[in-house]
Amino acid sequence: MSLRQVVVIVLGVLLNGLNSSMIAVALVPISATYHVNSQATAWLVSGLYLATSVAQPTMGRLADLLGPKRVFCFGLVLTGLAGLGAWFAPDLGWLIAARVVLGIGTSAAYPSGLALVRRNERDGEGIRTSVVLGAITISSQVCTAFGPSVGGFLITWFGWQSIFLVNVPVTLLGLLGALFWLPGDQQAIRGNLRSVLRSLDSLGIALFCAMMIALLFFLMRLSSGIAWGPLVIALLAGGLLFWREWRCTTPFIDIRMLASHGGLLMTYGRYIATYLVFYSVFYGYSQWLEQGRGLAPDMAGLVMLPVAAVGALTAALMTKKLVIWRGLLGGALFMLIGTGLLQLAGSTASLWLLALIAAVLGIPNGLSNVSNQNALYLQAPASQMGAAAGLLRTSQYVGAILASSLISINYHQQATDAGLHHLGLYLTGVSMLVLIVVLIDPKLRALSDHLVKKVSTQKGEKEYVRSTR
């Protein structure tokens, strides 16, 4: 694969991480523009992640059916249109809709990009595949790390609308590069529209969305009492989803695989809990820095920088070894310490202390993220690795959706010291639960201690394999 092809793919992939993180410092000015509270703006976060949790595996399947270049270009067009739509948003509802479309559009680049990389790997020319995959991973982490800082700069100088409009020139560049430099889709479109929709498990996707939306409504209204209607809908949709996916030949969520691999189910649960804490900090802490601490968006972005930057650095160091149990244990411990330190944050706290708290909270993201992915690699059947990896990404977004609900419950009208401290207590409880699960799971420790070894391939590259069955 040539350098310019790699640049085009990376340009498309980074848009998802950038749009996910820039919004963290835009929630307060958006709230002021539309005169809404924190519970309303939480839908800007959960809406994108709900769309992304469904769109990423769906776009991957579409790339197989329609061709990766077609899907890659379609995603860029959709992203650019969403950026324009957000710029002209007359109200919050319109902006939420634009964020949903943005989530769908930015979800296309990663699965279609990997499909393009795989195709060029067979050609055996250009940059090595390991280097290309590393570039894709690092670019996504870097964009997540610097997203709040970039967003803070744009908001300070050009207004919050600029974090959406910036997608337009980037997608235009990516689209031109894709049309001229990416290899064409040689295969014809497989099947008609009906067969394509059938292979996507549209009913399963619809039930998943209904369950998550109803659950969001239920969680966001907990502060004012139990909303029985959304709870009943969520349970009903969840039951129908289980019934549907158990019988579906091409399920959106492979229930049979989860039922036959209990370790995988535990890994998904840890991943949801880890990202529940991460996104609660990423969005909740930054919102408090602006409203509770009174920082400008650009300064809040700088204080938040260590969360993702330290996490990315830790993850990079972790990739040198296939660590599982020790990484999960360390991640849970630092998560417990970091969420406990949130009790020290206050309107009079120094910026150095606030940045230190952010740095400590970044460590578990790197440790737990890599360790859970390593566990998935060993636990998932080789024939179902793609589906298992897709569910891991979906678990991440479910954690983000739950985090937006938890933030809205604790902040109500705006982020205060008391709200942040209450949020921290919830997160400390989740962290303690993760630590207990890691400590009492004997299979997890055995997986790390006895089933892993490092070997060299004939090409001289390093890879990890099961040492025993």
KOLVEX-628931 format. One record per residue (C-alpha): residue in three letters; x, y, z. Coordinates in Angstrom, 2 decimals. Example, Ala and Ser with C-alpha at 12.3 -4.5 7.8 and 13.67 -1.06 7.14 Angstrom:
2
Ala / 12.30 / -4.50 / 7.80
Ser / 13.67 / -1.06 / 7.14
***
This chain:
469
Met / 0.00 / 0.00 / 0.00
Ser / 1.39 / 3.40 / -0.98
Leu / 1.96 / 6.29 / 1.41
Arg / -0.75 / 8.46 / -0.15
Gln / -3.28 / 5.63 / 0.15
Val / -2.42 / 5.26 / 3.83
Val / -2.81 / 9.03 / 4.33
Val / -6.29 / 8.94 / 2.75
Ile / -7.44 / 6.06 / 4.96
Val / -6.00 / 7.66 / 8.10
Leu / -7.71 / 10.94 / 7.18
Gly / -11.05 / 9.16 / 7.09
Val / -10.50 / 7.15 / 10.27
Leu / -9.41 / 10.08 / 12.44
Leu / -12.73 / 11.90 / 11.91
Asn / -14.54 / 9.52 / 14.26
Gly / -12.18 / 10.07 / 17.19
Leu / -11.96 / 13.80 / 16.55
Asn / -15.73 / 14.31 / 16.50
Ser / -16.14 / 12.10 / 19.56
Ser / -13.72 / 14.13 / 21.66
Met / -14.15 / 17.74 / 20.43
Ile / -17.75 / 17.82 / 21.68
Ala / -16.50 / 17.42 / 25.28
Val / -15.66 / 21.15 / 25.52
Ala / -18.62 / 22.28 / 23.39
Leu / -21.48 / 21.07 / 25.61
Val / -21.48 / 24.18 / 27.82
Pro / -21.58 / 26.80 / 25.01
Ile / -24.18 / 24.73 / 23.13
Ser / -26.27 / 24.61 / 26.29
Ala / -26.03 / 28.40 / 26.56
Thr / -26.96 / 28.94 / 22.90
Tyr / -30.12 / 26.84 / 22.99
His / -30.97 / 27.57 / 26.66
Val / -31.09 / 23.90 / 27.66
Asn / -29.66 / 21.95 / 30.60
Ser / -27.07 / 19.19 / 30.87
Gln / -29.66 / 16.44 / 30.51
Ala / -30.64 / 17.77 / 27.08
Thr / -27.08 / 18.17 / 25.77
Ala / -26.28 / 14.63 / 26.94
Trp / -28.15 / 13.43 / 23.84
Leu / -25.41 / 14.98 / 21.70
Val / -23.04 / 12.43 / 23.21
Ser / -25.33 / 9.41 / 23.45
Gly / -26.87 / 10.03 / 20.01
Leu / -23.52 / 9.79 / 18.25
Tyr / -22.42 / 6.71 / 20.17
Leu / -25.74 / 4.94 / 19.65
Ala / -25.41 / 5.58 / 15.91
Thr / -21.78 / 4.48 / 15.90
Ser / -22.40 / 1.29 / 17.89
Val / -24.83 / 0.19 / 15.18
Ala / -23.12 / 1.71 / 12.14
Gln / -19.58 / 0.33 / 12.56
Pro / -20.44 / -3.38 / 12.20
Thr / -23.12 / -2.52 / 9.63
Met / -20.70 / -0.52 / 7.49
Gly / -18.24 / -3.39 / 7.68
Arg / -20.80 / -5.77 / 6.25
Leu / -21.76 / -3.24 / 3.58
Ala / -18.09 / -2.94 / 2.61
Asp / -18.05 / -6.69 / 1.95
Leu / -21.26 / -6.55 / -0.08
Leu / -20.89 / -3.28 / -1.97
Gly / -17.11 / -2.73 / -2.01
Pro / -14.88 / -0.93 / 0.53
Lys / -14.08 / 2.10 / -1.64
Arg / -17.77 / 2.79 / -2.29
Val / -18.57 / 2.61 / 1.43
Phe / -15.51 / 4.71 / 2.35
Cys / -16.55 / 7.50 / -0.05
Phe / -20.20 / 7.28 / 1.04
Gly / -19.14 / 7.77 / 4.66
Leu / -17.09 / 10.85 / 3.78
Val / -20.00 / 12.41 / 1.88
Leu / -22.36 / 11.73 / 4.78
Thr / -19.88 / 13.23 / 7.26
Gly / -19.50 / 16.42 / 5.22
Leu / -23.26 / 16.85 / 4.88
Ala / -23.70 / 16.32 / 8.64
Gly / -21.10 / 19.02 / 9.32
Leu / -22.98 / 21.47 / 7.11
Gly / -26.31 / 20.52 / 8.68
Ala / -24.97 / 21.14 / 12.18
Trp / -23.70 / 24.58 / 11.14
Phe / -27.26 / 25.66 / 10.24
Ala / -28.96 / 23.87 / 13.17
Pro / -31.87 / 26.08 / 14.38
Asp / -32.42 / 24.09 / 17.58
Leu / -30.97 / 21.30 / 19.69
Gly / -33.10 / 18.61 / 18.06
Trp / -31.66 / 19.44 / 14.64
Leu / -28.14 / 19.37 / 16.11
Ile / -28.73 / 15.96 / 17.71
Ala / -29.95 / 14.63 / 14.35
Ala / -26.80 / 16.00 / 12.69
Arg / -24.66 / 14.25 / 15.33
Val / -26.44 / 10.96 / 14.62
Val / -25.73 / 11.32 / 10.89
Leu / -22.16 / 12.28 / 11.78
Gly / -21.81 / 9.08 / 13.79
Ile / -23.06 / 7.00 / 10.87
Gly / -20.80 / 8.77 / 8.37
Thr / -17.60 / 8.57 / 10.42
Ser / -18.24 / 4.87 / 11.13
Ala / -17.60 / 3.90 / 7.51
Ala / -13.88 / 4.69 / 7.33
Tyr / -12.54 / 2.15 / 9.85
Pro / -14.10 / -1.11 / 8.56
Ser / -13.84 / -0.15 / 4.89
Gly / -10.30 / 1.12 / 5.44
Leu / -9.24 / -2.21 / 6.97
Ala / -10.83 / -4.02 / 4.03
Leu / -8.77 / -1.88 / 1.65
Val / -5.62 / -2.63 / 3.67
Arg / -6.35 / -6.36 / 3.53
Arg / -6.78 / -6.21 / -0.25
Asn / -3.46 / -4.43 / -0.72
Glu / -1.77 / -6.85 / 1.68
Arg / -2.44 / -9.57 / -0.85
Asp / -0.72 / -7.45 / -3.50
Gly / 2.45 / -7.52 / -1.35
Glu / 3.63 / -4.07 / -2.39
Gly / 4.33 / -0.77 / -0.64
Ile / 4.23 / -0.10 / 3.10
Arg / 4.05 / -3.13 / 5.40
Thr / 0.63 / -4.00 / 6.78
Ser / 1.82 / -3.79 / 10.40
Val / 2.97 / -0.20 / 9.80
Val / -0.35 / 0.73 / 8.19
Leu / -2.39 / -0.76 / 11.04
Gly / -0.15 / 1.01 / 13.56
Ala / -0.68 / 4.32 / 11.78
Ile / -4.46 / 3.84 / 11.87
Thr / -4.45 / 3.00 / 15.60
Ile / -2.09 / 5.78 / 16.65
Ser / -3.89 / 8.44 / 14.57
Ser / -7.19 / 7.56 / 16.22
Gln / -5.65 / 7.76 / 19.72
Val / -3.86 / 11.03 / 18.97
Cys / -7.05 / 12.64 / 17.66
Thr / -8.93 / 11.53 / 20.75
Ala / -6.14 / 12.95 / 22.91
Phe / -5.98 / 16.33 / 21.21
Gly / -9.69 / 16.61 / 20.37
Pro / -10.61 / 18.71 / 23.43
Ser / -7.64 / 21.03 / 22.84
Val / -8.45 / 21.44 / 19.14
Gly / -12.12 / 21.89 / 19.96
Gly / -11.34 / 24.44 / 22.66
Phe / -9.21 / 26.48 / 20.25
Leu / -11.89 / 26.41 / 17.53
Ile / -14.67 / 27.33 / 19.96
Thr / -12.70 / 30.20 / 21.51
Trp / -11.90 / 31.80 / 18.15
Phe / -14.73 / 30.75 / 15.83
Gly / -17.63 / 29.55 / 18.00
Trp / -18.86 / 26.05 / 18.78
Gln / -20.32 / 25.63 / 15.28
Ser / -16.76 / 25.43 / 13.92
Ile / -16.17 / 21.97 / 15.44
Phe / -18.82 / 20.68 / 13.04
Leu / -17.89 / 22.78 / 10.03
Val / -14.26 / 21.62 / 10.19
Asn / -15.50 / 18.27 / 8.87
Val / -16.33 / 19.80 / 5.48
Pro / -12.81 / 20.63 / 4.22
Val / -11.39 / 17.43 / 5.74
Thr / -13.99 / 15.25 / 4.02
Leu / -13.47 / 17.07 / 0.71
Leu / -9.74 / 16.35 / 0.88
Gly / -10.40 / 12.75 / 1.84
Leu / -12.97 / 12.29 / -0.92
Leu / -10.64 / 13.67 / -3.61
Gly / -7.82 / 11.47 / -2.36
Ala / -10.06 / 8.41 / -2.26
Leu / -11.39 / 8.93 / -5.79
Phe / -7.95 / 9.39 / -7.32
Trp / -5.68 / 7.18 / -5.19
Leu / -7.61 / 4.34 / -3.59
Pro / -7.95 / 1.16 / -5.69
Gly / -11.35 / 0.67 / -7.28
Asp / -13.86 / -1.93 / -6.19
Gln / -13.34 / -4.75 / -8.64
Gln / -16.25 / -6.85 / -7.49
Ala / -19.81 / -6.11 / -8.56
Ile / -22.45 / -5.27 / -5.96
Arg / -23.60 / -8.57 / -4.50
Gly / -27.37 / -8.98 / -4.51
Asn / -30.27 / -6.56 / -4.66
Leu / -31.40 / -4.12 / -1.97
Arg / -33.67 / -6.67 / -0.30
Ser / -30.93 / -9.28 / 0.02
Val / -28.49 / -6.67 / 1.35
Leu / -30.96 / -5.52 / 4.02
Arg / -31.71 / -9.11 / 4.98
Ser / -28.02 / -9.85 / 5.51
Leu / -27.72 / -6.79 / 7.79
Asp / -30.28 / -8.12 / 10.31
Ser / -32.32 / -4.90 / 10.12
Leu / -34.83 / -6.15 / 12.70
Gly / -32.07 / -6.92 / 15.19
Ile / -30.57 / -3.46 / 14.69
Ala / -33.99 / -1.83 / 15.18
Leu / -34.62 / -3.77 / 18.40
Phe / -31.15 / -2.89 / 19.71
Cys / -31.80 / 0.82 / 19.03
Ala / -35.24 / 0.67 / 20.65
Met / -33.80 / -1.01 / 23.74
Met / -30.95 / 1.49 / 24.12
Ile / -33.12 / 4.59 / 23.50
Ala / -35.74 / 3.42 / 26.01
Leu / -32.97 / 2.63 / 28.51
Leu / -31.55 / 6.13 / 28.03
Phe / -34.93 / 7.74 / 28.72
Phe / -35.32 / 5.57 / 31.83
Leu / -31.86 / 6.40 / 33.20
Met / -32.07 / 10.13 / 32.49
Arg / -35.35 / 10.40 / 34.40
Leu / -34.21 / 8.48 / 37.48
Ser / -33.50 / 11.69 / 39.37
Ser / -37.21 / 12.56 / 39.27
Gly / -38.57 / 9.06 / 39.87
Ile / -38.90 / 5.74 / 38.08
Ala / -40.24 / 6.06 / 34.53
Trp / -42.03 / 2.74 / 34.12
Gly / -42.95 / 3.23 / 30.46
Pro / -39.38 / 3.43 / 29.10
Leu / -38.31 / 0.61 / 31.46
Val / -41.02 / -1.72 / 30.14
Ile / -40.16 / -0.84 / 26.54
Ala / -36.45 / -1.47 / 27.19
Leu / -37.13 / -4.88 / 28.78
Leu / -39.57 / -5.85 / 26.03
Ala / -37.19 / -4.79 / 23.26
Gly / -34.33 / -6.59 / 25.02
Gly / -36.35 / -9.81 / 25.26
Leu / -37.35 / -9.64 / 21.60
Leu / -33.74 / -8.89 / 20.65
Phe / -32.55 / -12.00 / 22.49
Trp / -35.25 / -14.13 / 20.81
Arg / -34.45 / -12.70 / 17.38
Glu / -30.66 / -12.97 / 17.59
Trp / -30.77 / -16.55 / 18.90
Arg / -32.61 / -17.63 / 15.75
Cys / -31.01 / -15.33 / 13.18
Thr / -28.41 / -16.83 / 10.80
Thr / -26.57 / -13.50 / 10.41
Pro / -27.22 / -11.78 / 13.77
Phe / -26.22 / -8.24 / 14.68
Ile / -25.30 / -9.59 / 18.16
Asp / -24.22 / -13.23 / 18.12
Ile / -26.01 / -14.55 / 21.22
Arg / -24.95 / -18.14 / 20.54
Met / -21.27 / -17.22 / 20.53
Leu / -21.66 / -15.35 / 23.83
Ala / -23.54 / -18.25 / 25.40
Ser / -20.81 / -20.73 / 24.49
His / -17.90 / -18.51 / 25.58
Gly / -18.46 / -17.20 / 29.10
Gly / -15.02 / -15.57 / 29.23
Leu / -15.94 / -13.40 / 26.26
Leu / -19.08 / -12.23 / 28.02
Met / -17.00 / -11.19 / 31.03
Thr / -14.59 / -9.32 / 28.75
Tyr / -17.45 / -7.37 / 27.19
Gly / -18.77 / -6.56 / 30.65
Arg / -15.38 / -5.25 / 31.81
Tyr / -15.10 / -3.22 / 28.61
Ile / -18.50 / -1.60 / 29.17
Ala / -17.59 / -0.74 / 32.77
Thr / -14.16 / 0.62 / 31.80
Tyr / -15.58 / 2.91 / 29.14
Leu / -18.46 / 3.93 / 31.38
Val / -15.80 / 5.37 / 33.70
Phe / -13.65 / 6.77 / 30.88
Tyr / -16.43 / 8.62 / 29.08
Ser / -17.98 / 9.83 / 32.34
Val / -14.63 / 11.45 / 33.09
Phe / -13.99 / 12.60 / 29.52
Tyr / -17.31 / 14.43 / 29.21
Gly / -18.29 / 14.99 / 32.85
Tyr / -14.93 / 16.31 / 34.03
Ser / -14.52 / 18.67 / 31.06
Gln / -18.04 / 20.01 / 31.53
Trp / -17.32 / 20.67 / 35.21
Leu / -14.03 / 22.43 / 34.33
Glu / -16.03 / 24.98 / 32.33
Gln / -19.11 / 25.36 / 34.52
Gly / -17.83 / 24.48 / 37.99
Arg / -14.24 / 25.71 / 37.74
Gly / -15.03 / 28.55 / 35.30
Leu / -12.35 / 27.76 / 32.71
Ala / -12.56 / 28.84 / 29.08
Pro / -13.04 / 26.00 / 26.54
Asp / -9.42 / 26.16 / 25.34
Met / -8.03 / 25.99 / 28.90
Ala / -10.44 / 23.17 / 29.80
Gly / -9.17 / 21.30 / 26.75
Leu / -5.58 / 21.65 / 27.93
Val / -6.42 / 20.36 / 31.42
Met / -8.22 / 17.40 / 29.83
Leu / -5.31 / 16.59 / 27.52
Pro / -3.58 / 14.17 / 29.98
Val / -6.66 / 11.89 / 30.11
Ala / -6.31 / 10.72 / 26.53
Ala / -2.59 / 11.51 / 26.08
Val / -1.47 / 9.41 / 29.06
Gly / -3.91 / 6.70 / 28.01
Ala / -2.47 / 6.62 / 24.49
Leu / 1.11 / 6.52 / 25.84
Thr / 0.26 / 3.71 / 28.25
Ala / -1.43 / 1.76 / 25.47
Ala / 1.63 / 2.19 / 23.23
Leu / 3.89 / 0.80 / 25.98
Met / 1.48 / -2.08 / 26.59
Thr / 1.61 / -3.24 / 22.97
Lys / 5.16 / -4.56 / 23.51
Lys / 3.83 / -7.45 / 25.62
Leu / 0.69 / -9.55 / 25.61
Val / -0.30 / -8.61 / 29.16
Ile / -3.77 / -9.53 / 30.39
Trp / -4.35 / -10.13 / 34.11
Arg / -1.68 / -7.74 / 35.40
Gly / -2.83 / -5.06 / 32.98
Leu / -6.46 / -5.46 / 34.04
Leu / -5.47 / -5.43 / 37.72
Gly / -3.37 / -2.29 / 37.29
Gly / -6.10 / -0.64 / 35.26
Ala / -8.73 / -1.36 / 37.91
Leu / -6.46 / -0.05 / 40.69
Phe / -5.65 / 3.20 / 38.89
Met / -9.32 / 3.58 / 37.97
Leu / -10.20 / 3.27 / 41.66
Ile / -7.51 / 5.78 / 42.67
Gly / -8.38 / 8.26 / 39.92
Thr / -12.11 / 8.29 / 40.58
Gly / -11.37 / 8.70 / 44.28
Leu / -9.21 / 11.75 / 43.51
Leu / -12.24 / 13.44 / 41.95
Gln / -13.34 / 14.23 / 45.51
Leu / -10.37 / 16.66 / 45.71
Ala / -11.53 / 18.63 / 42.67
Gly / -13.29 / 21.88 / 43.52
Ser / -13.84 / 25.41 / 42.29
Thr / -10.73 / 26.57 / 44.19
Ala / -8.46 / 23.64 / 43.26
Ser / -5.24 / 24.48 / 41.42
Leu / -4.90 / 23.70 / 37.72
Trp / -1.89 / 21.51 / 38.48
Leu / -3.98 / 19.31 / 40.77
Leu / -6.78 / 19.10 / 38.20
Ala / -4.30 / 18.13 / 35.47
Leu / -2.75 / 15.51 / 37.78
Ile / -6.17 / 13.97 / 38.39
Ala / -6.71 / 13.87 / 34.63
Ala / -3.35 / 12.14 / 34.13
Val / -4.10 / 9.46 / 36.74
Leu / -7.48 / 8.83 / 35.12
Gly / -5.77 / 8.35 / 31.76
Ile / -3.63 / 5.42 / 32.93
Pro / -6.46 / 2.84 / 33.32
Asn / -7.75 / 3.63 / 29.84
Gly / -4.48 / 2.47 / 28.31
Leu / -3.98 / -0.52 / 30.62
Ser / -7.52 / -1.87 / 30.53
Asn / -8.13 / -1.19 / 26.85
Val / -5.12 / -3.15 / 25.60
Ser / -5.52 / -5.94 / 28.19
Asn / -9.17 / -6.51 / 27.32
Gln / -8.33 / -6.63 / 23.61
Asn / -5.58 / -9.19 / 24.36
Ala / -8.08 / -11.27 / 26.34
Leu / -10.54 / -11.12 / 23.45
Tyr / -7.82 / -12.30 / 21.06
Leu / -7.29 / -15.47 / 23.11
Gln / -10.91 / -16.10 / 24.09
Ala / -12.70 / -15.67 / 20.76
Pro / -12.87 / -18.55 / 18.26
Ala / -10.66 / -17.87 / 15.25
Ser / -13.58 / -18.39 / 12.87
Gln / -15.61 / -15.71 / 14.69
Met / -12.86 / -13.21 / 15.46
Gly / -14.41 / -10.51 / 13.26
Ala / -17.80 / -10.72 / 14.94
Ala / -16.21 / -10.83 / 18.39
Ala / -14.10 / -7.74 / 17.65
Gly / -17.15 / -5.89 / 16.36
Leu / -19.01 / -6.63 / 19.59
Leu / -16.06 / -5.29 / 21.59
Arg / -16.37 / -1.96 / 19.77
Thr / -20.13 / -2.00 / 20.37
Ser / -19.46 / -2.61 / 24.09
Gln / -17.29 / 0.51 / 24.14
Tyr / -20.12 / 2.62 / 22.75
Val / -22.65 / 1.11 / 25.15
Gly / -20.35 / 2.30 / 27.95
Ala / -20.34 / 5.78 / 26.40
Ile / -24.14 / 5.81 / 26.16
Leu / -24.50 / 4.80 / 29.82
Ala / -21.93 / 7.45 / 30.78
Ser / -24.00 / 10.22 / 29.19
Ser / -26.99 / 9.08 / 31.26
Leu / -24.94 / 9.02 / 34.47
Ile / -23.67 / 12.55 / 33.81
Ser / -27.17 / 13.89 / 33.22
Ile / -28.42 / 12.27 / 36.44
Asn / -25.71 / 13.91 / 38.56
Tyr / -25.48 / 17.33 / 36.89
His / -29.15 / 18.22 / 36.37
Gln / -29.10 / 21.87 / 35.25
Gln / -25.30 / 22.34 / 35.24
Ala / -22.05 / 20.86 / 36.52
Thr / -21.30 / 21.79 / 40.15
Asp / -18.74 / 20.65 / 42.72
Ala / -21.39 / 18.52 / 44.42
Gly / -22.47 / 17.00 / 41.11
Leu / -18.88 / 16.08 / 40.22
His / -18.32 / 14.53 / 43.65
His / -21.52 / 12.48 / 43.37
Leu / -20.47 / 11.36 / 39.88
Gly / -17.08 / 10.40 / 41.31
Leu / -18.72 / 8.23 / 43.98
Tyr / -20.68 / 6.30 / 41.35
Leu / -17.52 / 5.82 / 39.29
Thr / -15.59 / 4.68 / 42.36
Gly / -18.26 / 2.04 / 42.94
Val / -17.98 / 0.83 / 39.33
Ser / -14.18 / 0.75 / 39.64
Met / -14.39 / -1.29 / 42.84
Leu / -16.71 / -3.76 / 41.10
Val / -14.26 / -4.15 / 38.19
Leu / -11.38 / -4.72 / 40.64
Ile / -13.31 / -7.43 / 42.49
Val / -14.24 / -9.18 / 39.23
Val / -10.60 / -9.18 / 38.08
Leu / -9.38 / -10.53 / 41.44
Ile / -11.90 / -13.37 / 41.77
Asp / -11.85 / -14.62 / 38.17
Pro / -9.43 / -17.61 / 38.18
Lys / -9.83 / -18.25 / 34.45
Leu / -8.63 / -14.74 / 33.66
Arg / -5.40 / -15.20 / 35.60
Ala / -4.86 / -18.65 / 34.10
Leu / -5.35 / -17.18 / 30.65
Ser / -2.61 / -14.67 / 31.31
Asp / -0.18 / -16.99 / 33.11
His / -0.43 / -20.22 / 31.14
Leu / -1.93 / -19.72 / 27.70
Val / 0.26 / -17.02 / 26.19
Lys / 3.68 / -17.01 / 24.61
Lys / 5.42 / -14.88 / 22.07
Val / 6.84 / -16.40 / 18.88
Ser / 8.46 / -15.15 / 15.71
Thr / 6.87 / -15.67 / 12.32
Gln / 8.82 / -16.60 / 9.24
Lys / 8.74 / -12.95 / 8.19
Gly / 10.46 / -11.94 / 11.42
Glu / 7.41 / -10.10 / 12.78
Lys / 6.16 / -10.67 / 16.32
Glu / 2.74 / -12.10 / 17.01
Tyr / 0.91 / -13.72 / 19.90
Val / -0.64 / -17.17 / 19.90
Arg / -2.24 / -19.64 / 22.28
Ser / 0.41 / -21.90 / 23.76
Thr / -2.14 / -24.59 / 24.72
Arg / -5.82 / -25.18 / 24.21
***
